[in-house]
Amino acid sequence: MEQAIKVLIYTHAFFGGVGLITGIGSIIVPKGQQLHKKMGKLFSIGMITSSLISLPICSIPKHQNVFLFLIGLFTIYLVLSGNRALTFKRKMKSDLIDQLISGTMLFFSLIMISLGIYCQFNSTENGILFTFFGGFGLFMTIKDFVFYATISATNKNWLSKHIGKMIGALIASITAFIVAGLGFENLIAWITPTILGTIYIIYWNKKTERKVPKTIKIRIKNQSDS
């Protein structure tokens, strides 16, 4: 049994490493080019596979870790939602898959917040981490539903949504490497990548807002006139 668990852990680490390397590579290479798209696909495969494998590992006796289990679900949500954001380049309405992805994460975010509050009242370890990441997940899923409700010809901010979610998944990969790979399990190691990554996301959101193509502006004007 332990041998099988080791194989799972090594496989999880391998795909996590693939996600980490290709994720960093995808933010270095120019956006929109073929190399960026290929790295993005490898990043998505690596992160989803690694996270899926982490779920049974965190459920096995002697390896049980509720927090890492929920973080694995959070990572899957970020990658799936980040890739789904690209579909809004062609469509102007969310579908059942979009709603299901965001709704599932909303549910688990509430669980994380509840566990965080419980842990803090009972002085249990990782209480603040449950609250922090649960609150972050709740914020992101609420933004999803606001986006779904307000999307229109003048509000197709799919690019910033894609960037935010994919960088969020990369943050999870970097955090896992620091905590599990390097062995730094303190509060600073858990939270710092998220803080720095959020600053980077804000930077890119501001940058994409300033670069609205003229063709989109013309299309929006024509649709409003008709």
N, C-alpha and C positions, 0 to 999 in steps of 0.2 A: 504493500500500500504506500509506504513512504517513498519507494522508488518511483511509483507512478506520480506522486505529488511533486517530486523533484523534477520529473520530466515536464509537468505542467508549469512549474515555476520557471524553468529554463526557457520553455517555449514562450511563456508570457514575457519574460525579460528580453528575448530575442526580438519579438514583434514590437515591444515597447521601444527598443533601441532603433529599429527601423523607422518607427514613427518619430522619434526624437531627431534623428539625423535628417530625414526627408522634410520634417517640419521646419527645422532651422534653414535647410536649403531652400525651401519654397518662399521664405520671406527675404532671402538674400537675392535670388534671381529676379529679373524684371517681371512684374505682374502681367498676366495675360498671355505670356509667351508659352510655347509648347512645353518647354522644360518645366516651367512653373506648374502647368496642368498635370504633367506626369508625376512630378514630386508630390503634388497635392493628392493624387490618387493613391500613391504608395503610402503617404502619410495617413490617409483615411483607412486603408486596409490594415496598416500596422496598428493604429490606435484602437480600432474597433475589435480586431482579433485579440490584441493584448488585454483589452478591457473585458471582453467576453470570457476569456480564460481566467481572469482574476476573480470573477464572480463565484465559480465553484471552489476555487482555492480558499476564498474568504469564508466559505461555508463549511469547510472540512474541520472536524474536531482537532484541536491544538493549533489550528491556523485561523480560527474564527476572528474576524475583524469587521464589525458592522460598518465602521467608518469607511474603510477602504472599499467595502462592497458598494456603498452609496456613491463614493467618488468614481468607481468604475461605471456605474449607471450614468452619472453626471457627464463623464467623458464621452460615452456613447451618444448621449443626447446632443452634446456640442458638435460632434462630428456629423451626425445625421442632419441636424438642423442647419449646420453650416453648408452642407452640400445641397440641402433642399432650398436654401436661399437662392441658389443659382437658377432654380426653376422660375423664380419670379421675374426673371429677365424676359420671359415669354408669356407669363400668365399674370392676371390681375386679381386672382381670388385664391384663398387658401383652400385646400381640400382636406379630406378625412385624414390622410397620412400626416399632414402638417399639424392638424389639431391634435391627433393622437400623440405625436412626439412631444409637443409642448405640454399637453395635458398630463401625460405620464410623468414628465419631469416636475411639473407643478405639484403633483401628488407627493413625489418623493422629497421635494424641497420642504414641504410642510412637515413631513416625517422627520427630516434632519433638524429643522428648527425645534420641533417638539422634543426630540431627543436631547438637543443642546440645552434647552431650558431645564429639562429633567436632570441632566448631568450636572449643570451648574448649581441647581438647588441641593443636589446630593453630593457636591464636591467630587464628582467623578471625572476622571481624566478625559481629555478631548472634548469637553462640553462646549468650550468656546469655539472650537473648530467646527463642530456640528452646526452651531448657530451661524458662524461666519459663512460657510459654504452653502448652507441651506438658505440663508438670506440672499446670497449672490444668485443662487438658482431661482429663487422666487422672483427676484428683480428681473432676471433675463426672460423668464417665461411670461411674466406680466407684459413685458415689452413685446414679446411675440404676439400675444393676443391683441394688443393695441395696434400693432403693425397689420395684423390680419383684418382688423375692423376698419382701418383708415386707409388701406392701400387704394390708390387710384392712379390716374394718369399723371397726377402732379405729386405723387408720393410713392414712387417705386424705389425706395432706398434699399434695394436688395444687396447692393455691393457692400455697404457698411455692415449689414447684417451678416453677410458671408464672412467678411474679414474678422468681425468680432467673435463669431463662434469658432472659427478655425484657429485663431490665435488663442482663444480660451482653451481649446483642446491641447494646443502646444504647451500652454502654461501647466496643464495637468501632467503632461509628459515630463516637463522639466522638474516639476515638484516631485513626481514619483522617483526620478533619477536622484535628486538631492536627498530625499528621505530614505528610500529603499536601497538605492545603489551606493550612495556615499555614507549612509547611516546617520545623517543629521535629522533628528526627530523632534527638535524643539519648535516652539511656536513661530519663531522668526523664519525658520526653514520652510514651514508650511505656508505662511502668509506672504512672504516677500515676493515670490514669483508672480502671485496674483496681483499685487499692488503695482509692480513694474509692468506687467502685461497689460493691465487696465490703462495705464498711462500711454502705452504704445497704441492700444486700440483707439483711445481718444484722439491721438495724433493722426492716425489714419482716417478716422471718421471726419475730422476737420479737413483733411487733405482731399478726400473724395467729394465732400460737399462743395469744394471750390472748383471741381473739375466736372461740371455737368456739360456733356457734349451738346453742341449747337443743334445737332439733328434731333436730339430728344426735346430740346426747348421748342423747336419748330413744330414737332409732332404734338406736343402738349398744347401749343397755341392753336393748331389746326383743329384738334379735338374739342377745345373749349369754344371755338367759333362755330362748329357744326351743330 
